[in-house]
Amino acid sequence: QVQLVETGGGLVQAGGSLRLSCAASGGTFSGVAMGWFRQAPGKEREFVARISWTSRIIDYADSVKGRFTISRDNARNTVFLQMNSLKPEDTAVYYCNRYPIPPDTDWGQGTQVTVSS
């Protein structure tokens, strides 16, 4: 089955930027919409952004609108999340997956984003 590997996380000061990448390994996600999700300590995993196969349909959580940008490079089987003006409340482990989330999905390890005050 296709494995998704998230990279690009790290420690950043409030107001800074990070660019996350999600690359498919062992297959492709041709024709499918993809999304970014995040989970902070003690909280449920939540939706962040989604993008259709052709990039015609893009949606964001209200909490990140105007600050985050989702994009994809289908030739490289990669999805990106550009995060600007980061806030401490953005601190979480960020995951990518198909959208809608497939039933009984196996989540990857994610990438840790920590925003300091």
CORWOKA-V300078 format. One record per pair of residues at least 24 apart in sequence whose C-alpha atoms are under 7 Angstrom apart, sorted by the first residue. I is the first residue (numbers start at 1). GAP is how many residues later the second one is. D is the distance in Angstrom with one decimal. If there is no record, write none. Layout:
# CORWOKA-V300078
i;gap;d
I;GAP;D
I;GAP;D
This chain:
# CORWOKA-V300078
i;gap;d
1;25;6.8
2;24;5.1
2;25;5.0
2;26;6.7
4;104;6.1
5;103;6.5
6;89;6.6
6;90;6.9
6;104;5.3
6;105;5.6
7;104;5.7
8;103;6.9
9;102;5.2
9;103;5.2
9;104;4.9
10;102;6.1
10;103;5.1
10;104;6.1
11;102;6.2
11;103;4.8
11;104;6.0
12;102;6.3
12;103;5.0
12;104;6.3
13;102;5.5
13;103;4.9
13;104;6.4
14;72;5.4
14;73;5.1
14;74;6.4
14;101;5.7
14;102;5.7
14;103;5.5
15;70;4.1
15;71;4.8
15;72;6.4
16;68;6.2
16;69;5.5
16;70;5.5
17;66;5.4
17;67;4.4
17;68;6.2
17;69;6.2
18;64;6.2
18;65;5.2
18;66;6.8
19;61;6.9
19;62;5.7
19;63;4.4
19;64;6.0
20;60;5.5
20;61;5.0
20;62;6.4
21;57;6.8
21;58;5.8
21;59;4.6
21;60;6.5
22;56;5.4
22;57;5.0
22;58;6.2
22;74;6.4
23;54;6.1
23;55;4.5
23;56;6.6
24;53;6.0
24;54;6.6
28;49;6.3
32;66;6.8
33;65;5.9
33;66;5.2
34;63;5.8
34;64;4.4
34;65;4.8
35;61;5.6
35;62;5.6
35;63;5.9
35;64;5.4
36;58;6.9
36;59;5.7
36;60;4.5
36;61;6.6
37;57;5.7
37;58;5.1
37;59;6.1
38;54;5.8
38;55;5.4
38;56;4.3
38;57;5.8
39;53;5.2
39;54;5.3
39;55;6.6
40;51;6.4
40;52;4.2
40;53;6.4
50;49;6.9
86;29;6.8
87;28;6.2
88;27;4.7
88;28;5.8
88;29;6.2
90;25;6.8
91;24;5.5
